Amino acid sequence: MNDIPFEKLFAAYGRLPAVCDRAVVEKVTLLSNRSVVQLTVRFPAFFAYDALTELENWIAAALSVTRAEVLPRYPSQTFTEQAMPTVVALLKRRCVAVNGTLQDAAYVLQGEQLTVTLMHSGLSILQTTGCLQQMTDLIDECFGRRIKVECVEQEADDYKDRLMQQALEQEARQRAEENARRAAEQAARKNEPPAGIVPAAPADPTAPPADGLPIFLNTAVPLFGDVPRSVKPMPLSALAEGSGPVTVWGEVFKHEVKEFRDGAQVKHVFYITDYTGSACVTVFISSAKRDQKKLEAMQAVKEGVCLLLTGNFEYDMYMKEETLQPTAISVVAKYQRRDDAEEKRIELHLHTQMSQMDGVSSAQALITRAAEWGHKAVAVTDHGVVQAFPEAMTTCEALKKKGKDIKILYGCEAYYINDFALAEDVIVFDIETTGLSPETERITEIGAVRLRGEEVADRFDTFVNPQKPIPPKITELTGITDAMVADAPDEAQALRMFYDFCGDVRVLVAHNASFDTSFIRKAAKRCGMDYPFTAIDTIPVCRHLYPQLENHKLDTVAAALQLPAFQHHRACDDAQCLADIYRCLRRDLQRELDHPKLRPYHMILIARNQVGLKHLYKLVSWSHLHNFKRRPRITRSKLEAMREGLIVGSACEQGELFRAILRKRSWSELCDIARFYDFLEIQPLGNNAFMLHSNPEETEAYARDEEQLREYNRTVVKLGEKLHIPVCATCDVHFLDPQDEVYRRILMAGTGFTDADRQAPLYLRTTQEMLREFDYLGDDKAREVVIRNPNRIADMVEEIRPIPEGNFPPHIEGSDEQLQQITWQRARELYGDPLPEVVEKRLTRELDSIIKHGFSVMYMIA
């Protein structure tokens, strides 16, 4: 954006903070699904970090966003040693290693060199984490000066004094704690259970809070002190040491109570998160009678509770970190998403933690949420594996005992390779005709080559008398005249000769096979002959292997493969050329399939019944044992052999169909691809928003704007309508709630993804949320893809138990008798014959139990 005076941009939001006088906004960016705004602002004078955080809080409240982040630009001459506390506070937002290492540091600026003296060591940490370089870059960004930063370590005398004082205090505390251990235990036993302080009920728990927060501020109930409800909490990520009184909210994820053994005080230490950051909170409470109510109220603080807090964020010498020391705490209700639609959707594409380094949430959490929302079914489709099935099964059974009936659709998102299944023993053929219609026109020539692997086994060529004149245009194109076919065999004779040549080979290969085979099929019908063949069309194979070609006509492909010149539009020559092309296709396709870096497509497989479950298990096992190249890959030929009982979906943008749309394949090609699937999949725009940031020169996964993303989905919908294939809207779930994206961000950063911080919203959505995502399709079509079609797919699936009930130990013939023989023989060696009565009774009881429950084979194996 062009530079805009701050006053002009925010004039409508009331009185401006003083620091904004003559400030200029250079850039505004919306982050994190429009909940965070980032502004680059040029100020006429320098001011400290406290004023900057106040400005950020003012902007966040004015714009009603979760967080505002200001990237300040100051005049270069204002950079002095006094500016360094602000620089360090800004640096903490980028580099966590700064925390503690720069505490009490001294700064000396001489010209363009800054010397930083560390009082508490930590130089190696700053160097290995790159914090010093980040400090240099930050100074350059904020002040426009390229300062050279040098860092040294020094133990300050006052720091040593503090360490000694802390050691003495720690020793005194330990003595006091040991002397008062029993008194503290008695005081703990006297504490009564908490009174059960809970937040007030929100007026409408289904409606998200109007202020954009995930909590209802008006439900706050104090534990102690008074937290102002009118102040919008600042995000925990914006906390900085010495930022003065702050109001924040957070969900407790760890809580400890430490009671001093002298019985004088109780210390509560708990950790909170608002999913932008985390903070440690410490509360000291006297054990005196006057603070008894406060002690009881603090028992309401436990994991999972949401709190609203006001206090100071300062460095705690004992905890060795910045902690929030609250002056007031309230419990507050958290907004929980609910699905209140009358007709519920069903999720057909869901990943659990068993999707390695990708899925975040457990199967139990995801299935439980779907059941709580009233969804009648949910699919489990991890990447290439089925390890989540046991957890999904036990969760489903536990929910049913609680009256929450939900069906699990057991499946996986397979890594799919389209191997085209090019046969070795084939008849490569071509025909010439009097025209284009098999109904009215006739064959004039049949040429064929029989291939056995790479070898030409035989050739065939014959003219055919069409019993009608050959049009001049056809003669001009093919060179075949009426005189050349006058004495040729008629249609029936030529067809029998061709059938004799084919023998027991039933696979025909042709370039644009639908044209050539349609004439053979019609001729066979007219002559009262069967059509026993299947066909391979080489055009789609060429399109797949040679996408760089302008077109995929026979002569174009032959020239690209540097095959010998031939007389085009003569069946005998075309058949010979196509035979050479077919051998190249088999060779290049095999080379591509064997390449370990080949990226397979994604595909959804769902078991429809027990047969499908067995086939799914076999496919997953085969892909890991016999076709594992970076990933467990399932080939089309293997899938075709075991497709019974399986429902096949087209998956996400990594699927074969969506990739073909991105490559701008023709409509007929898209139809050919889509026909293979039982349902087609579309997803919310946010799932594919990464395409908006892609470079079109580096990747095919590119979109100009959101409208093009919508058009991609509309194309899938049109294919479904054309081919009568159900189109289903899915979330491609990788985590449960929107805020859980931070965990996946960490996983992906650990595996080397450079865009890990730009997470797609792959969370489990409610029916209403999905209907809003697809409202551009129209109300009826949105309900069809979101509700009706996924329910149709779920209704096709039977109730399946992935692990049968009962024990299934291995079987060894005669293991019962062998175990008894060995055991009794060894007992007699130890105790004599006859055995003492007590030994005989005990041994009989043990052996009977082992054999009765089928465990004798386990003992024999051991």
Phi, psi and omega in degrees: 000158174287155180298132181231132176303136180304319182299321180289321184289326185245020183299329184281358187254019175096197183294130184273149173300151185298326184293347184274358181298122181065016175281153183233130178272120181268329185202143175231130181228134174264129182239166170051058176058043175066018178261352179229132178246136181240127183237135171260117188234132177260122184254150180281344181213161179277145172215161190283170186295326180302316179294328180292317179292325175297319178297319180297318178297321180295317180295317180299318179292321181295319184267357180057050176243163181295320184208144172241137180235122180257126174261101188282149173233115184251160173301141186297326183290348181275358179280113178223181177299329182291342179277349187294323176303323177291318178299317181296318179298319176293324181293329179299335178291336184256327189227110183292339181294344179293329184303116176091322185290328180262011177297128178066014181295152178252146184232133176230121181253120177233107183064240180253023177237131179246123177257123180252121179255117181274133180267341186237027184061194181104010181299318182297325179295314180297324181288313184290331181270356178077017183293326180294319177295322178294327176295316177301314180295322182292318178298320178297317181294315187279325187242353180069027179234132179269090184269135174275123183256125176241136185237133178228160180252145178203135177272112179281146181299319182292330177292319177297321179298319180295322179297318180295318180298319179297321179296317179296318179295322180295319179296318180295320179297318181297320179295317180295320181295320181293319181292330187251022185300314183292322179297321180293321179296319178294320179295324180292324180291330182286340182297127178279159177301152181298149181290349177085051178288123181229156179291158177292158180282133177292153181298317178224094184294345181276338183268128178299147179303141186293335183276005178084357178277155176275018179229157177262103184299327183284001177261003186297133176236122187293142166268315170201157181071190182225107177271123181292124180284339184282345181268124179287125182300142175276152180291147181296333180294341182268356181296138176218148183301134178076019182280006176078190180300128180229155173240125182223168171230159178189156176262130183288126177240357174202140185214131177227144176241122180245118181257124179290139189285350173278357177075006186278327186218156171237134181246122173263125175238117178219157184244135181237158175218143171247015177072005164255338179187183181225162179208151175266136180241131177237134180228120176260128181231131178290144177277004180295159184300327183294338181256015183298320180296323179293320176299315181294319181297323182291346176290347175284347179279113179208169184301135179095347180278141176263134183237150171245125189229146171233133181178194181251141179255106187223164178283128180258113183297328181284317180282343181063036177197164175290134179229154174269124181248094191284147171258347178204141179223136173230150170272145185219148181280138178263142177286126177244126179295139180228150177252102182253016179292146178293316174255126186262150173278174175225133180273124182254003185216098189218132180247137176256189177296347179281353169278102194305127176053034182216303178282148186248315188270155180282158176300322180299313182296317183292315182292320179299318179296316179299321179292319178298327179283351179088014176289133185279347180202162175204141180268151172240112188226073179286162183291104169071002185224169179231023186293341181279353184301315180300315179296320179297319181295312182293325177296317179299316180295321179293322179293322180295327177293336178267006178087011179252095185275123178216140180261135178265129174263107186276125181199196175200158172265103187279154169267111195250132175244123177274097184271000176060348177049057179287118184286161180268315183263102188221165171250112176269122186220166176209152178229157169243147186224172177276353181181194188262340185266121177292344180285320187248341183258169185228162180281139176247340180203142173235124174237139183211152176228131177263122180253133168242099186067240180266353186263143172274113183275328184192163177230156181214139176204133176206142167282158178230130177284113185280355181061028176197156181295147176271125180301145181304322180296323179291319177299318179297325182283316188260337185083004181267125181252169177299325181295325183291335182253002185300317181260012182283160177301150176283181186303314183294316180296315182297322181292320178295322178298318179294319178297319178298321179295320181293326180061233182267005177280128185244009180250116177260141178240129180212157176267112193068063189298329182300326178290307185295315183290332179296324178289320179295317181298316180293319179297319179297321179295318179295328183267006179069031182247153177285163172240093189267013192261157163243161189229150171244124178265121184280346182296307179297330177293318177296320179299321181291316186277330185233062183293344182284347183288147180296318173213177185235038173292161186301312183291328178293315179295318180300319179293320180295326180271002178058044176275159181300152178296150181212164180274101183292148181071026163240124190305318183296316181287320179297321180295319179294318179296318181294327176298318178295319178297318182298321178295322177294321180298314180298319180293312183291324179294318179295321178297319179293317182293329181276350183288124184294339181268003178298126180272113179285162174279162172266150181207137178267128175241127178234129179287125182274331182203190182295326177297314179297323178297317178297317178295323178297315178300318181295318180295317180295317179297314181298319182295328179279325186272327189239346183219044181265107175230094188071321178219158176285112189251135177253126181272158180297319181297321179291321179295318179301323182289338183234031185281341182303131178084004180246146172253127187249124179246156188279351174069201192271203180292348174273002179281162183299318183291312182296323178295322178295324177294318179296328179277003177060042176292158183294162181300318180295322177295317179298320178296318180299319180290314186295329183299340183286341190258152178272334171211150180254151190240136169233155185225162179303155183300326181298331179296328183250013182296341178300335179296334180291339181255005183276152175271118183297341179277346183251340183211151175279340180281080186222145175218140181292316185202181181296330180296324178291325175298319176297322182293325175302313180293321178298324178297318177297319179297318179297321177298317178298319179293319181295318187259001181059044176249129181297136176256127185239133176272127180232163180265343190053058189295129173237345176207165192282308185239159183305320184290346180286356181300335182298326180291319177292328177301319179293316179302313185289325176296324179291338179261008171097009179287124181285339181254029183300329181285348180257073186280137172285151181281071186269053181255164180286118184261154174281172178298315181297319180297319180290322177297322177293325180298328186244026180294341179291348177275353187095153187300311184293316180293323178298317179293328179294311184282332183273321188247301191293311184294315176301324176294324176300316179296316181297324180292338178286344187265132177279163172292121185237139172251113186291337178235116183296153179289152178103172177259144183228070180289157175295160184241129172235123182301127175080013183294326179299311182294319181296320181296316180295317181298313181296318184293311180296322180297316181292324178296318180294327177294327183275320189244357179091171181231120007283158180288147171302148185301319182295323179290316182298317181295316182294318181293321178298316181296318181294313182295319179300319180294317180297312183290321181300321183267008173078025184260005183298324181295328178295318179294323180291321178294321181292000000 
